[in-house]
Amino acid sequence: MKPTVTIEYCPKCGWMMRAAYMAQELLTTFTDDIYGVTLHPSEISGRYSVFIDEDIIFDRKKESRFPEIKELKQLVRDRVNPEKNLGHSDKK
Amino acid sequence: MKPTVTIEYCPKCGWMMRAAYMAQELLTTFTDDIYGVTLHPSEISGRYSVFIDEDIIFDRKKESRFPEIKELKQLVRDRVNPEKNLGHSDKK
């Protein structure tokens, strides 16, 4: 079974569209590498966390910021397909 | 555990944005009723199917069309919160 990415977001904070945008970026880049992306409205206020299966790979509370999309793709790539070249998203 | 809606779509057909749009409609309407919506790129060409947990509630091949959003909300509502009033999406 391919890994599932979950984006847990705070709906009351108005972060659904941000989460849906990031989901589409990941689905476009990792179409064949992942099972899919789950958008999960959080019951916890201020939450914006990204998981691969059960493992958290980004947490807004810990980082005090949202992930950049390039960074998020690198984090996902490193877990699901480390050999994959992300093109311009691979430069620092 | 609240139910998960899965939208399985054919990425080669260019249906990702359609699936992401429908996901956001469902997440807006059913924020507290569902665990989330999973966007799942299909390996089967032409597939556009919607599931609640393991149960299929809409299949493009069977219906020979895409679901209307009002119809999709009614199908989800009937499974996850039958008492819920969908407002203008409840009229035929």
Backbone of each chain as ProteinMPNN parsed JSONL, in Angstrom:
{"seq_chain_A": "MKPTVTIEYCPKCGWMMRAAYMAQELLTTFTDDIYGVTLHPSEISGRYSVFIDEDIIFDRKKESRFPEIKELKQLVRDRVNPEKNLGHSDKK", "coords_chain_A": {"N_chain_A": [[0.848, -1.211, 0.0], [0.602, 2.133, -0.934], [1.908, 5.145, 0.626], [-0.18, 7.392, 2.56], [-0.726, 10.825, 2.543], [-1.61, 13.101, 5.036], [-3.261, 16.103, 5.623], [-3.86, 17.98, 8.294], [-5.947, 20.453, 9.331], [-6.988, 23.623, 10.717], [-10.261, 24.359, 10.611], [-11.777, 26.53, 11.493], [-9.976, 28.56, 11.492], [-9.828, 29.247, 8.912], [-8.316, 27.808, 7.066], [-8.782, 25.897, 5.163], [-8.687, 26.195, 2.326], [-6.014, 26.701, 1.901], [-4.938, 24.255, 2.739], [-6.138, 22.596, 0.827], [-5.0, 23.58, -1.482], [-2.283, 22.891, -1.052], [-2.576, 20.128, -0.985], [-3.239, 19.627, -3.659], [-0.894, 20.414, -4.942], [0.841, 18.413, -3.976], [-0.438, 16.122, -4.947], [-0.17, 16.504, -7.675], [2.611, 16.401, -8.019], [3.329, 13.941, -6.854], [1.769, 11.904, -7.935], [2.002, 9.133, -8.698], [3.32, 8.101, -6.581], [2.095, 8.144, -4.115], [-0.732, 7.017, -2.158], [-2.762, 8.81, -1.793], [-4.079, 12.041, -0.775], [-5.28, 13.086, 2.3], [-7.59, 15.378, 3.456], [-8.094, 16.765, 6.483], [-10.208, 18.151, 8.7], [-9.362, 19.751, 11.659], [-10.09, 19.292, 15.147], [-8.774, 20.758, 16.871], [-7.854, 23.97, 17.717], [-6.003, 26.184, 15.664], [-4.373, 24.288, 14.551], [-2.136, 23.013, 12.157], [-0.979, 20.535, 10.561], [1.098, 18.11, 8.989], [1.09, 14.804, 7.865], [2.682, 11.669, 7.092], [1.284, 8.722, 6.521], [1.233, 7.532, 9.736], [3.146, 9.208, 10.715], [4.288, 12.354, 11.75], [5.289, 15.048, 9.737], [5.403, 17.732, 9.461], [4.703, 20.418, 11.617], [2.787, 23.088, 12.473], [2.646, 24.413, 14.948], [4.992, 23.696, 16.243], [6.895, 24.709, 14.481], [6.192, 27.317, 14.264], [5.194, 28.499, 11.964], [3.794, 28.257, 8.622], [4.329, 25.488, 6.322], [6.594, 25.944, 3.571], [5.897, 25.406, 0.115], [7.807, 24.176, -1.471], [9.525, 23.137, 0.45], [7.772, 21.348, 1.692], [7.321, 19.521, -0.352], [9.875, 18.45, -0.551], [10.116, 17.211, 1.94], [8.111, 15.266, 1.749], [8.965, 13.853, -0.518], [11.426, 12.8, 0.443], [10.49, 10.8, 2.108], [8.751, 9.197, 0.565], [9.77, 8.659, -1.968], [12.794, 8.699, -2.316], [14.676, 8.912, -4.373], [13.646, 10.543, -6.235], [13.714, 13.305, -8.429], [13.105, 16.644, -7.883], [13.262, 18.767, -9.564], [13.128, 22.219, -10.058], [12.21, 22.577, -7.521], [14.076, 21.472, -5.946], [16.223, 22.941, -5.441], [17.831, 24.933, -3.016]], "CA_chain_A": [[0.0, 0.0, 0.0], [1.352, 3.389, -0.982], [1.618, 6.0, 1.786], [-1.178, 8.453, 2.477], [-0.396, 12.105, 3.182], [-2.759, 13.749, 5.67], [-3.107, 17.492, 6.051], [-4.821, 18.317, 9.341], [-5.993, 21.917, 9.352], [-8.004, 24.251, 11.565], [-11.266, 24.96, 9.717], [-12.228, 27.825, 12.013], [-8.934, 29.544, 11.163], [-9.927, 29.57, 7.488], [-7.16, 27.227, 6.395], [-9.167, 24.806, 4.259], [-8.215, 26.398, 0.953], [-4.563, 26.511, 1.946], [-4.709, 22.803, 2.789], [-6.539, 22.019, -0.462], [-3.949, 23.976, -2.436], [-1.093, 22.052, -0.83], [-2.943, 18.773, -1.414], [-3.161, 19.549, -5.115], [0.533, 20.441, -5.296], [1.409, 17.084, -3.698], [-1.045, 15.147, -5.867], [0.415, 16.724, -8.998], [4.016, 15.969, -8.021], [3.521, 12.556, -6.385], [0.627, 11.115, -8.42], [2.237, 7.684, -8.715], [4.117, 7.711, -5.404], [1.28, 8.096, -2.896], [-2.117, 6.549, -2.316], [-3.595, 9.993, -1.919], [-3.95, 13.056, 0.274], [-6.494, 13.271, 3.094], [-7.806, 16.681, 4.091], [-8.733, 16.427, 7.758], [-10.481, 19.309, 9.555], [-8.957, 19.463, 13.029], [-10.911, 19.811, 16.244], [-7.859, 21.555, 17.699], [-7.705, 25.308, 17.159], [-4.647, 26.579, 15.284], [-3.592, 23.152, 14.072], [-1.829, 22.777, 10.737], [0.039, 19.494, 10.642], [1.142, 17.218, 7.836], [1.514, 13.456, 8.229], [2.74, 10.582, 6.114], [0.682, 7.669, 7.339], [1.085, 7.97, 11.138], [4.29, 10.031, 11.125], [4.163, 13.783, 11.493], [6.473, 15.584, 9.05], [5.441, 19.181, 9.68], [3.732, 20.883, 12.597], [2.825, 24.556, 12.543], [2.889, 24.866, 16.324], [6.414, 23.497, 16.528], [7.727, 25.542, 13.595], [5.687, 28.704, 14.335], [4.949, 28.989, 10.597], [3.312, 27.249, 7.682], [5.399, 24.994, 5.455], [6.682, 26.379, 2.175], [5.499, 24.27, -0.714], [9.044, 23.502, -1.875], [9.951, 22.385, 1.631], [6.835, 20.25, 1.908], [7.596, 18.506, -1.379], [11.127, 17.766, -0.193], [9.827, 16.335, 3.085], [7.337, 14.118, 1.265], [9.861, 13.093, -1.396], [12.405, 12.054, 1.233], [9.839, 9.638, 2.703], [7.999, 8.302, -0.326], [10.527, 8.315, -3.174], [14.006, 9.501, -2.093], [15.461, 9.09, -5.602], [12.91, 11.421, -7.15], [14.237, 14.657, -8.623], [11.992, 17.598, -7.851], [13.509, 19.889, -10.469], [13.427, 23.504, -9.424], [11.87, 22.517, -6.094], [15.153, 20.809, -5.236], [17.252, 23.916, -5.071], [17.58, 25.586, -1.725]], "C_chain_A": [[0.876, 1.25, 0.0], [0.989, 4.264, 0.217], [0.538, 7.049, 1.495], [-0.654, 9.688, 3.204], [-1.675, 12.658, 3.797], [-2.401, 15.187, 6.029], [-4.237, 17.787, 7.031], [-4.806, 19.828, 9.517], [-7.122, 22.397, 10.257], [-9.047, 24.928, 10.675], [-11.722, 26.339, 10.185], [-11.229, 28.938, 11.723], [-8.985, 29.938, 9.689], [-8.814, 28.96, 6.651], [-7.505, 26.084, 5.437], [-8.582, 24.988, 2.857], [-6.704, 26.261, 0.854], [-4.234, 25.019, 1.919], [-5.047, 22.16, 1.44], [-5.53, 22.376, -1.554], [-2.722, 23.066, -2.293], [-1.362, 20.607, -1.238], [-2.782, 18.631, -2.922], [-1.723, 19.619, -5.615], [1.147, 19.046, -5.112], [0.847, 16.032, -4.654], [-0.482, 15.285, -7.279], [1.838, 16.157, -9.067], [4.165, 14.479, -7.746], [2.379, 11.615, -6.793], [0.837, 9.6, -8.286], [2.932, 7.174, -7.451], [3.287, 7.543, -4.142], [-0.107, 7.528, -3.205], [-3.043, 7.733, -2.523], [-3.298, 10.985, -0.811], [-5.306, 13.188, 0.966], [-6.506, 14.668, 3.697], [-8.659, 16.441, 5.325], [-8.944, 17.683, 8.598], [-10.192, 18.951, 11.012], [-9.997, 19.962, 14.014], [-10.067, 20.702, 17.154], [-7.573, 22.887, 17.016], [-6.235, 25.6, 16.822], [-3.784, 25.476, 14.719], [-3.377, 23.208, 12.556], [-0.656, 21.812, 10.701], [-0.058, 18.584, 9.423], [1.746, 15.88, 8.27], [1.748, 12.626, 6.977], [2.398, 9.325, 6.872], [0.596, 8.193, 8.777], [2.145, 8.991, 11.563], [4.11, 11.498, 10.767], [5.445, 14.278, 10.811], [6.535, 17.108, 9.123], [4.352, 19.569, 10.661], [3.877, 22.396, 12.782], [3.168, 25.067, 13.941], [4.375, 24.774, 16.67], [7.275, 24.476, 15.745], [7.356, 27.027, 13.672], [5.506, 29.34, 12.953], [4.292, 27.869, 9.79], [4.489, 26.704, 6.879], [5.412, 25.744, 4.122], [6.422, 25.165, 1.289], [6.721, 23.47, -1.183], [9.559, 22.576, -0.76], [9.07, 21.152, 1.852], [7.071, 19.123, 0.9], [8.873, 17.739, -1.068], [10.9, 16.783, 0.957], [9.078, 15.078, 2.643], [8.221, 13.232, 0.391], [10.829, 12.212, -0.602], [11.808, 10.786, 1.844], [9.284, 8.665, 1.672], [8.783, 7.866, -1.566], [11.821, 9.12, -3.19], [14.826, 9.768, -3.36], [14.855, 10.131, -6.528], [13.535, 12.816, -7.207], [13.073, 15.632, -8.716], [12.216, 18.811, -8.742], [13.791, 21.154, -9.695], [13.023, 23.552, -7.954], [12.983, 21.851, -5.29], [16.267, 21.764, -4.859], [16.868, 24.586, -3.774], [17.139, 27.025, -1.953]], "O_chain_A": [[1.772, 1.398, 0.83], [-0.107, 4.144, 0.764], [0.371, 7.516, 0.369], [-0.195, 9.601, 4.343], [-2.716, 12.679, 3.141], [-1.374, 15.45, 6.655], [-5.408, 17.839, 6.657], [-3.765, 20.413, 9.817], [-8.08, 21.671, 10.522], [-8.761, 25.952, 10.054], [-12.018, 27.212, 9.368], [-11.587, 30.115, 11.709], [-8.277, 30.849, 9.26], [-8.412, 29.533, 5.639], [-6.613, 25.384, 4.957], [-8.047, 24.045, 2.275], [-6.176, 25.77, -0.144], [-3.362, 24.578, 1.169], [-4.324, 21.282, 0.969], [-5.246, 21.567, -2.438], [-2.197, 22.546, -3.277], [-0.48, 19.937, -1.774], [-2.25, 17.631, -3.405], [-1.369, 18.964, -6.595], [1.876, 18.559, -5.976], [1.576, 15.154, -5.114], [-0.336, 14.293, -7.993], [2.216, 15.517, -10.049], [5.024, 13.821, -8.333], [2.066, 10.657, -6.086], [-0.046, 8.882, -7.817], [3.109, 5.969, -7.273], [3.718, 6.878, -3.199], [-0.579, 7.556, -4.341], [-3.982, 7.677, -3.317], [-2.381, 10.792, -0.012], [-6.336, 13.376, 0.319], [-5.555, 15.085, 4.359], [-9.795, 15.976, 5.232], [-7.988, 18.229, 9.148], [-10.716, 17.966, 11.532], [-10.701, 20.937, 13.749], [-10.58, 21.319, 18.087], [-7.109, 22.925, 15.876], [-5.339, 25.295, 17.609], [-2.604, 25.685, 14.436], [-4.314, 23.421, 11.786], [0.504, 22.213, 10.798], [-1.142, 18.325, 8.901], [2.772, 15.835, 8.95], [1.113, 12.836, 5.943], [3.136, 8.907, 7.764], [-0.057, 9.209, 9.011], [2.052, 9.571, 12.645], [3.815, 11.838, 9.621], [6.551, 13.965, 11.254], [7.583, 17.706, 8.88], [3.215, 19.108, 10.555], [4.925, 22.903, 13.183], [3.901, 26.045, 14.087], [4.934, 25.666, 17.307], [8.256, 25.01, 16.262], [8.104, 27.886, 13.207], [5.645, 30.552, 12.79], [4.24, 26.713, 10.211], [5.523, 27.363, 6.76], [4.361, 26.131, 3.61], [6.7, 24.031, 1.68], [6.671, 22.244, -1.277], [9.958, 21.434, -0.986], [9.56, 20.064, 2.156], [7.028, 17.941, 1.243], [8.952, 16.53, -1.29], [11.423, 15.669, 0.948], [9.371, 13.973, 3.099], [8.227, 12.01, 0.539], [11.029, 11.041, -0.924], [12.522, 9.81, 2.075], [9.335, 7.451, 1.87], [8.492, 6.821, -2.148], [11.961, 10.082, -3.946], [15.583, 10.736, -3.417], [15.487, 10.549, -7.498], [13.841, 13.422, -6.18], [12.167, 15.459, -9.531], [11.452, 19.775, -8.687], [14.608, 21.156, -8.775], [13.436, 24.451, -7.222], [12.849, 21.681, -4.078], [17.143, 21.435, -4.059], [15.686, 24.775, -3.488], [16.878, 27.751, -0.994]]}, "seq_chain_B": "MKPTVTIEYCPKCGWMMRAAYMAQELLTTFTDDIYGVTLHPSEISGRYSVFIDEDIIFDRKKESRFPEIKELKQLVRDRVNPEKNLGHSDKK", "coords_chain_B": {"N_chain_B": [[-15.005, 6.707, 15.379], [-15.24, 9.08, 12.866], [-16.769, 8.999, 9.581], [-14.837, 8.614, 6.541], [-14.679, 10.32, 3.508], [-13.899, 9.323, 0.258], [-12.565, 10.412, -2.757], [-12.007, 9.049, -5.734], [-10.138, 9.544, -8.522], [-9.387, 9.974, -12.027], [-6.232, 10.787, -12.837], [-4.923, 11.211, -15.272], [-6.921, 11.975, -16.913], [-7.324, 14.531, -16.246], [-8.78, 15.292, -14.012], [-8.224, 16.087, -11.454], [-8.552, 18.699, -10.342], [-11.291, 19.015, -10.383], [-12.01, 16.991, -8.577], [-10.774, 18.016, -6.291], [-12.166, 20.376, -5.953], [-14.75, 19.357, -5.382], [-14.142, 18.025, -3.025], [-13.605, 20.202, -1.337], [-16.107, 21.432, -1.249], [-17.53, 19.436, 0.141], [-16.075, 19.344, 2.532], [-16.57, 21.874, 3.53], [-19.328, 21.805, 3.985], [-19.678, 19.539, 5.621], [-17.977, 19.691, 7.812], [-17.957, 19.022, 10.619], [-18.993, 16.528, 10.581], [-17.627, 14.55, 9.269], [-14.555, 12.619, 9.12], [-12.728, 13.384, 7.225], [-11.718, 14.175, 3.826], [-10.438, 12.13, 1.354], [-8.328, 12.461, -1.37], [-7.783, 10.524, -4.071], [-5.705, 9.5, -6.495], [-6.517, 7.578, -9.263], [-5.531, 4.401, -10.602], [-6.88, 3.451, -12.623], [-8.1, 4.11, -15.767], [-10.321, 6.752, -16.576], [-11.798, 6.625, -14.281], [-14.031, 7.861, -11.863], [-15.006, 7.947, -8.859], [-16.89, 7.94, -5.84], [-16.581, 7.348, -2.411], [-17.849, 6.36, 0.807], [-16.169, 5.622, 3.564], [-15.764, 2.265, 3.026], [-17.788, 1.984, 1.237], [-19.219, 2.446, -1.932], [-20.644, 5.36, -3.237], [-21.096, 6.852, -5.433], [-20.556, 6.335, -8.883], [-18.898, 7.064, -11.757], [-18.726, 5.555, -14.127], [-20.888, 3.816, -13.954], [-23.03, 5.606, -13.86], [-22.645, 7.125, -16.066], [-21.929, 9.805, -16.062], [-20.749, 12.764, -14.324], [-21.113, 13.389, -10.765], [-23.601, 15.739, -9.684], [-23.076, 18.598, -7.603], [-24.926, 19.177, -5.62], [-26.378, 16.818, -5.523], [-24.358, 15.087, -4.689], [-23.836, 16.053, -2.127], [-26.265, 15.429, -0.93], [-26.19, 12.632, -1.039], [-23.994, 12.109, 0.617], [-24.827, 13.3, 3.002], [-27.088, 11.698, 3.626], [-25.817, 9.42, 4.494], [-24.013, 10.189, 6.527], [-25.152, 12.035, 8.299], [-28.178, 12.017, 8.629], [-30.207, 13.683, 9.567], [-29.486, 16.198, 8.976], [-30.045, 19.408, 7.627], [-29.78, 20.585, 4.4], [-30.289, 23.047, 3.373], [-30.58, 25.152, 0.581], [-29.537, 23.204, -1.013], [-31.16, 21.099, -0.693], [-33.429, 21.111, -2.081], [-35.097, 19.791, -4.909]], "CA_chain_B": [[-14.309, 7.334, 14.235], [-16.132, 9.635, 11.846], [-16.507, 8.418, 8.254], [-13.975, 9.298, 5.578], [-15.11, 10.328, 2.111], [-12.787, 9.205, -0.69], [-12.847, 10.678, -4.165], [-11.011, 8.398, -6.583], [-10.259, 10.23, -9.81], [-8.391, 9.644, -13.053], [-5.369, 11.965, -12.999], [-4.586, 11.427, -16.683], [-8.087, 12.618, -17.537], [-7.36, 15.948, -15.848], [-9.91, 15.465, -13.093], [-7.788, 16.401, -10.088], [-9.135, 19.94, -9.827], [-12.704, 18.722, -10.145], [-12.082, 16.236, -7.324], [-10.396, 18.922, -5.192], [-13.312, 21.275, -5.771], [-15.822, 18.634, -4.68], [-13.653, 17.8, -1.655], [-13.774, 21.43, -0.557], [-17.552, 21.589, -1.002], [-17.925, 18.499, 1.198], [-15.425, 19.75, 3.786], [-17.264, 23.067, 4.024], [-20.674, 21.443, 4.45], [-19.683, 18.452, 6.607], [-16.786, 19.87, 8.654], [-18.026, 18.319, 11.905], [-19.658, 15.233, 10.407], [-16.735, 13.551, 8.662], [-13.145, 12.701, 9.506], [-12.048, 14.143, 6.191], [-11.891, 13.72, 2.444], [-9.204, 11.659, 0.729], [-8.22, 12.549, -2.826], [-7.028, 9.33, -4.437], [-5.5, 9.338, -7.934], [-6.787, 6.2, -9.648], [-4.7, 3.784, -11.639], [-7.823, 2.995, -13.65], [-8.43, 5.223, -16.646], [-11.729, 7.113, -16.656], [-12.471, 6.412, -13.006], [-14.402, 8.957, -10.958], [-15.892, 7.267, -7.922], [-16.904, 8.512, -4.5], [-16.825, 6.346, -1.382], [-17.855, 6.69, 2.236], [-15.406, 4.474, 4.044], [-15.57, 1.274, 1.966], [-18.993, 1.884, 0.398], [-19.278, 3.361, -3.067], [-21.928, 6.074, -3.293], [-21.279, 7.35, -6.803], [-19.572, 5.802, -9.819], [-19.105, 7.697, -13.053], [-18.926, 4.538, -15.158], [-22.256, 3.309, -13.824], [-24.006, 6.682, -14.106], [-22.286, 7.777, -17.344], [-21.825, 11.251, -15.857], [-20.208, 13.158, -13.02], [-22.171, 13.787, -9.832], [-23.824, 17.153, -9.383], [-22.604, 18.821, -6.232], [-26.107, 19.067, -4.75], [-26.64, 15.381, -5.405], [-23.287, 14.484, -3.897], [-24.066, 16.432, -0.731], [-27.402, 14.651, -0.417], [-25.73, 11.249, -0.846], [-23.131, 12.079, 1.805], [-25.695, 13.615, 4.156], [-27.919, 10.535, 3.96], [-24.994, 8.418, 5.17], [-23.226, 10.628, 7.697], [-25.954, 12.832, 9.233], [-29.457, 12.06, 7.901], [-31.092, 14.744, 10.068], [-28.925, 17.502, 8.593], [-30.739, 20.163, 6.575], [-28.769, 21.143, 3.482], [-30.724, 24.345, 2.858], [-30.982, 25.179, -0.831], [-29.1, 21.972, -1.685], [-32.108, 20.035, -0.393], [-34.535, 21.157, -3.034], [-34.837, 19.025, -6.131]], "C_chain_B": [[-15.338, 7.818, 13.209], [-15.792, 9.049, 10.472], [-15.573, 9.289, 7.397], [-14.584, 9.19, 4.184], [-13.861, 10.197, 1.24], [-13.283, 9.537, -2.093], [-11.693, 10.09, -4.976], [-11.189, 8.953, -7.992], [-9.14, 9.799, -10.748], [-7.496, 10.864, -13.284], [-5.037, 12.268, -14.464], [-5.72, 12.094, -17.45], [-8.187, 14.092, -17.175], [-8.457, 16.251, -14.848], [-9.503, 15.809, -11.674], [-8.478, 17.645, -9.539], [-10.624, 19.794, -9.556], [-12.871, 17.996, -8.799], [-11.767, 17.145, -6.125], [-11.507, 19.931, -4.914], [-14.408, 20.58, -4.971], [-15.416, 18.339, -3.229], [-13.9, 19.03, -0.792], [-15.244, 21.73, -0.287], [-17.977, 20.694, 0.165], [-17.326, 18.889, 2.545], [-16.1, 20.98, 4.385], [-18.607, 22.685, 4.65], [-20.638, 20.469, 5.632], [-18.476, 18.496, 7.551], [-16.806, 19.007, 9.917], [-18.564, 16.893, 11.78], [-18.73, 14.149, 9.886], [-15.317, 13.716, 9.21], [-12.381, 13.549, 8.503], [-12.382, 13.615, 4.816], [-10.524, 13.33, 1.893], [-9.309, 11.793, -0.788], [-7.271, 11.455, -3.279], [-6.905, 9.222, -5.956], [-5.645, 7.863, -8.317], [-5.753, 5.696, -10.636], [-5.572, 3.312, -12.798], [-8.298, 4.198, -14.469], [-9.939, 5.483, -16.656], [-12.502, 6.989, -15.355], [-12.79, 7.74, -12.309], [-15.46, 8.397, -10.019], [-15.77, 7.904, -6.552], [-17.315, 7.429, -3.508], [-17.051, 7.016, -0.031], [-17.317, 5.457, 2.943], [-15.281, 3.474, 2.875], [-16.705, 1.26, 0.941], [-19.007, 2.91, -0.718], [-20.65, 4.037, -3.087], [-22.155, 6.721, -4.658], [-20.173, 6.788, -7.681], [-19.872, 6.346, -11.215], [-19.404, 6.685, -14.157], [-20.371, 4.03, -15.154], [-23.281, 4.36, -14.251], [-23.794, 7.364, -15.458], [-22.263, 9.302, -17.252], [-21.115, 11.503, -14.533], [-21.364, 13.457, -12.067], [-22.365, 15.303, -9.843], [-23.484, 17.381, -7.921], [-23.759, 18.708, -5.231], [-26.443, 17.605, -4.456], [-25.609, 14.701, -4.502], [-23.465, 14.813, -2.415], [-25.229, 15.656, -0.132], [-26.988, 13.204, -0.132], [-24.871, 11.117, 0.41], [-23.968, 12.314, 3.063], [-26.5, 12.391, 4.592], [-27.132, 9.47, 4.729], [-24.392, 8.912, 6.484], [-24.044, 11.405, 8.726], [-27.336, 13.073, 8.619], [-30.388, 13.194, 8.336], [-30.669, 16.123, 9.554], [-29.726, 18.139, 7.449], [-29.7, 20.852, 5.694], [-29.197, 22.478, 2.882], [-31.104, 24.249, 1.397], [-30.489, 23.952, -1.598], [-30.071, 20.824, -1.425], [-33.299, 20.038, -1.332], [-34.137, 20.41, -4.293], [-34.585, 19.955, -7.316]], "O_chain_B": [[-16.19, 7.056, 12.753], [-14.653, 8.648, 10.233], [-15.536, 10.513, 7.521], [-14.956, 8.104, 3.739], [-12.872, 10.894, 1.468], [-14.295, 9.005, -2.551], [-10.56, 10.568, -4.913], [-12.264, 8.842, -8.58], [-8.09, 9.324, -10.316], [-7.94, 11.859, -13.856], [-4.888, 13.428, -14.849], [-5.506, 12.698, -18.501], [-9.02, 14.819, -17.717], [-9.005, 17.353, -14.84], [-10.347, 15.823, -10.777], [-8.939, 17.647, -8.397], [-11.153, 20.38, -8.612], [-13.742, 18.333, -7.998], [-12.411, 17.054, -5.081], [-11.752, 20.292, -3.763], [-14.932, 21.136, -4.005], [-16.246, 18.398, -2.322], [-14.352, 18.916, 0.347], [-15.59, 22.228, 0.784], [-18.693, 21.133, 1.065], [-17.985, 18.779, 3.578], [-16.189, 21.111, 5.606], [-18.971, 23.184, 5.715], [-21.468, 20.558, 6.537], [-18.015, 17.46, 8.028], [-15.821, 18.349, 10.25], [-18.585, 16.144, 12.757], [-19.011, 12.961, 10.042], [-14.931, 14.782, 9.69], [-11.503, 14.329, 8.871], [-13.218, 12.725, 4.658], [-9.571, 14.108, 1.96], [-10.254, 11.302, -1.405], [-6.095, 11.454, -2.916], [-7.878, 8.893, -6.635], [-4.967, 7.004, -7.755], [-5.177, 6.465, -11.406], [-5.072, 2.838, -13.818], [-8.825, 5.169, -13.927], [-10.736, 4.549, -16.735], [-13.711, 7.218, -15.318], [-11.935, 8.617, -12.186], [-16.649, 8.374, -10.338], [-14.696, 8.35, -6.149], [-18.273, 6.691, -3.736], [-16.519, 8.092, 0.242], [-17.93, 4.39, 2.921], [-14.735, 3.829, 1.831], [-16.601, 0.606, -0.096], [-18.827, 4.104, -0.478], [-21.682, 3.376, -2.97], [-23.279, 7.093, -4.994], [-19.006, 6.761, -7.29], [-20.945, 6.12, -11.774], [-20.243, 6.936, -15.022], [-20.985, 3.842, -16.204], [-24.269, 4.047, -14.914], [-24.664, 8.093, -15.935], [-22.539, 10.0, -18.228], [-20.908, 10.591, -13.733], [-22.473, 13.748, -12.514], [-21.403, 16.057, -9.995], [-23.59, 16.471, -7.099], [-23.579, 18.199, -4.125], [-26.743, 17.218, -3.327], [-25.945, 13.859, -3.669], [-23.269, 13.955, -1.554], [-25.187, 15.268, 1.036], [-27.381, 12.624, 0.88], [-24.996, 10.154, 1.167], [-23.825, 11.606, 4.06], [-26.582, 12.085, 5.782], [-27.702, 8.714, 5.515], [-24.274, 8.148, 7.442], [-23.679, 11.439, 9.902], [-27.637, 14.172, 8.152], [-31.254, 13.617, 7.57], [-31.413, 17.095, 9.685], [-30.037, 17.492, 6.449], [-28.854, 21.602, 6.178], [-28.536, 22.987, 1.976], [-31.867, 23.365, 1.009], [-30.96, 23.682, -2.703], [-29.842, 19.703, -1.878], [-34.08, 19.087, -1.37], [-32.97, 20.406, -4.685], [-34.348, 19.487, -8.43]]}, "name": "protein", "num_of_chains": 2, "seq": "MKPTVTIEYCPKCGWMMRAAYMAQELLTTFTDDIYGVTLHPSEISGRYSVFIDEDIIFDRKKESRFPEIKELKQLVRDRVNPEKNLGHSDKKMKPTVTIEYCPKCGWMMRAAYMAQELLTTFTDDIYGVTLHPSEISGRYSVFIDEDIIFDRKKESRFPEIKELKQLVRDRVNPEKNLGHSDKK"}
